[in-house]
Each structure stands twice: as structure tokens, then as C-alpha cells.
């Protein structure tokens, strides 16, 4: 076998091995992350912390999902000219977390609520319950 042919075979072998290693790495990454909750496109998620802040805008809550620790508070601030009301799901009974009710919030007004239980608590804007939705996850 000529020397040139041996070099070509060796190079081809190395390229195949590199390709296989990359494929295994990508597959491993995908399998490792497949069960982790991912935000929907355009959905902002805040890191777990002891104090959460959520802005109320004309397009919804920002972030729409927030992670906090048990005993932490979340403050919602109305950054929109329209009146909003933060209230627990499900609409219209609001029974998931009965104390979560801000009353009417005008522009620049805030409401703070302390979460004493762990869990996933969904809420909405009572003035637009099907469009403006949010989640507080308490660890």
C-alpha cells in the first residue's frame, strides 16, 4: 500500500472517531436535559432567590415564571397604564392560594406576598384572566 493511501486512511479514521465523539456528546447532553422544565419561547424565568420582583406590563408578567425559596416574598409592580389585579388561580374561584389577591393596582403601585408553602402556584390578572398568566415556584 503506498504511503499516501495510508495517510488518507488514517486521517479518515480520525475524522470518523471525532464525529462519533461529537455525536455521543450531543446525544448525552440532550438526554440529560430532556426532563428539565424549559420556559416557553419568549417566557422569562428568574433564578431562585429570597426576594422576587415581577413587573406587570401591557403584554403580561415579566418574568412570567419566578423561582423563590420558602418564606420569600414576591413584589408585583404595575408598569402599565392600565389597572391590574394579581389573584390566585383557578379563575374564577381563586382557591389555589386564597390570600394571593392584590386588589386593584394602578400605574406604579405594588403588591407584596410572602410564600410560606413550597409548591407551584399559578396566578393571573383578574382583569385579563386568559391572557396575563404567571407562575411562582417555591422550593
C-alpha positions in Angstrom: 0.0 0.0 0.0 1.5 3.4 -0.9 2.4 5.8 1.9 -0.1 8.4 0.6 -3.0 5.9 0.9 -2.1 5.0 4.5 -2.1 8.7 5.5 -5.6 9.1 3.9 -7.0 6.1 5.7 -5.5 7.2 9.0 -7.0 10.7 8.6 -10.4 9.3 7.6 -10.3 7.1 10.7 -9.5 10.1 13.0 -12.3 12.2 11.4 -14.8 9.3 12.0 -13.8 9.0 15.6 -14.1 12.8 16.2 -17.5 12.7 14.5 -18.7 9.8 16.8 -17.4 11.6 19.9 -19.3 14.8 19.0 -22.5 12.9 18.3 -22.3 11.0 21.6 -21.7 14.3 23.4 -24.7 16.0 21.8 -26.9 13.0 22.4 -25.8 12.8 26.1 -26.5 16.5 26.6 -30.0 16.1 25.1 -30.8 13.1 27.1 -29.5 14.7 30.3 -31.6 17.9 29.8 -34.8 16.3 28.3 -36.8 16.2 31.6 -35.7 19.7 32.8 -38.6 22.2 32.6 -38.0 24.7 29.9 -39.7 28.1 29.5 -41.9 28.6 26.6 -40.5 30.7 23.8 -40.4 34.3 25.0 -41.0 33.3 28.6 -38.6 34.8 31.1 -37.6 32.8 34.1 -35.9 34.3 37.2 -33.4 32.3 39.2 -34.4 31.0 42.7 -33.9 33.7 45.3 -35.3 35.1 48.5 -36.9 38.2 47.1 -38.7 38.2 43.8 -39.8 41.1 41.7 -42.3 40.9 38.8 -43.2 43.7 36.5 -46.8 43.9 35.2 -46.7 45.2 31.6 -49.3 45.5 28.8 -48.1 42.2 27.5 -48.0 40.2 30.7 -45.8 39.5 33.7 -42.0 39.8 33.5 -40.8 37.3 34.4 -43.8 35.1 33.8 -42.3 32.4 36.0 -40.2 33.1 39.1 -38.4 30.7 41.4 -38.1 31.6 45.1 -37.3 29.8 48.4 -39.9 29.1 51.1 -40.6 32.1 53.2 -39.6 34.5 50.5 -41.7 37.4 49.1 -42.6 38.4 45.6 -43.4 42.0 44.8 -45.5 42.8 41.7 -45.3 46.4 40.3 -47.7 47.7 37.7 -45.6 49.2 34.9 -48.6 49.6 32.7 -51.1 52.5 32.5 -54.0 50.0 32.8 -55.3 48.8 36.1 -54.3 45.2 37.0 -55.2 42.8 39.8 -52.9 39.9 40.8 -55.0 36.9 42.0 -54.6 33.2 42.5 -55.8 30.6 40.0 -58.1 29.0 39.1 -60.3 31.6 37.6 -63.0 32.4 38.9 -62.7 30.6 42.3 -59.1 31.7 43.1 -58.8 28.8 45.5 -55.2 27.7 44.9 -53.8 30.3 47.2 -56.8 32.3 48.6 -54.6 35.0 50.2 -53.0 36.0 46.9 -55.1 38.9 45.9 -53.6 42.3 45.3 -56.8 44.3 44.8 -56.6 46.9 42.0 -53.1 48.1 41.2 -52.8 51.4 39.4 -49.7 52.5 37.5 -46.5 52.2 39.7 -48.4 50.6 42.6 -47.0 47.4 44.1 -48.2 44.4 45.9 -46.1 42.0 48.0 -46.9 38.5 49.1 -44.9 36.1 51.2 -45.0 32.4 50.2 -44.9 30.2 53.3 -45.5 26.8 51.5 -43.5 25.1 48.8 -45.1 24.2 45.5 -46.0 25.7 42.2 -48.5 28.5 42.4 -50.2 29.8 39.3 -51.9 33.2 39.2 -53.4 35.7 36.7 -54.5 39.2 36.2 -58.2 39.3 37.2 -58.8 42.0 34.6 -57.4 39.7 31.8 -57.5 36.1 33.2 -57.0 34.2 30.0 -54.1 36.2 28.7 -52.0 37.6 31.6 -50.7 34.5 33.5 -47.8 33.8 35.8 -46.2 31.1 38.0 -44.4 31.3 41.3 -42.4 28.1 42.1 -41.4 27.9 45.8 -38.6 25.5 46.7 
